[in-house]
Amino acid sequence: MAEPEHPRTDRSPWNWLLVVPIVVPLLTPLYNFDEPRLGGFPLFYWLQFAFILLGVTTTTVVYQMTKRGRRG
């Protein structure tokens, strides 16, 4: 089999950004509170949604920044 012209590499500094949505939810002092409440729900639940958005955003940014130069 022939070797590809440009072997795929996942060594991009942008990949380190993916650590953020893993570490932030582990910082429990950020959300270990019952107050304030929004719509009757404690802060904890709202921050869980914020963590999901953080993960989606960082994954999208990393994907967009690292897809250049790749061939299917």
C-alpha positions as CSV (number, residue, x, y, z in Angstrom):
1,M,0.0,0.0,0.0
2,A,1.2,3.5,-0.8
3,E,1.9,5.9,2.1
4,P,-0.3,9.0,2.2
5,E,1.3,12.2,1.1
6,H,0.6,13.9,4.4
7,P,0.2,11.6,7.3
8,R,-2.5,12.6,9.7
9,T,-1.4,14.1,12.9
10,D,-3.5,15.2,15.9
11,R,-0.7,17.2,17.4
12,S,-2.3,20.6,17.4
13,P,-2.1,23.0,20.3
14,W,-5.8,23.7,19.8
15,N,-6.5,20.2,21.2
16,W,-5.5,21.5,24.7
17,L,-8.6,23.6,24.7
18,L,-10.6,20.5,25.1
19,V,-9.3,20.2,28.7
20,V,-11.4,23.2,29.7
21,P,-14.9,21.5,29.5
22,I,-13.5,18.6,31.4
23,V,-11.9,20.5,34.3
24,V,-14.4,23.3,34.8
25,P,-17.3,21.0,36.0
26,L,-14.9,19.3,38.4
27,L,-14.5,22.7,40.2
28,T,-17.4,22.1,42.6
29,P,-16.9,25.3,44.6
30,L,-18.1,27.2,41.6
31,Y,-21.6,25.7,41.9
32,N,-22.0,24.2,45.3
33,F,-24.8,26.5,46.2
34,D,-28.6,26.4,46.5
35,E,-29.0,30.1,45.9
36,P,-29.6,32.0,43.7
37,R,-32.5,30.4,42.0
38,L,-33.7,31.1,38.4
39,G,-37.2,30.1,37.6
40,G,-37.4,28.1,40.8
41,F,-34.3,25.9,39.9
42,P,-31.1,26.1,41.9
43,L,-27.9,27.5,40.4
44,F,-26.5,24.0,40.1
45,Y,-29.0,23.0,37.4
46,W,-28.5,26.1,35.3
47,L,-24.7,25.7,35.5
48,Q,-25.1,22.1,34.2
49,F,-26.7,23.6,31.0
50,A,-23.9,26.2,30.9
51,F,-21.3,23.4,31.0
52,I,-23.0,21.6,28.1
53,L,-22.8,24.9,26.1
54,L,-19.1,25.3,27.1
55,G,-18.3,21.8,25.9
56,V,-20.1,22.3,22.6
57,T,-18.5,25.6,22.0
58,T,-15.0,24.5,22.7
59,T,-15.4,21.3,20.7
60,T,-16.7,23.4,17.7
61,V,-13.8,25.9,18.0
62,V,-11.2,23.1,18.2
63,Y,-12.8,21.3,15.2
64,Q,-12.9,24.5,13.1
65,M,-9.3,25.4,13.9
66,T,-7.8,21.9,13.3
67,K,-9.8,20.8,10.2
68,R,-7.6,22.9,7.8
69,G,-5.2,20.8,5.9
70,R,-7.0,17.5,6.5
71,R,-8.1,15.4,3.6
72,G,-11.0,13.0,4.0
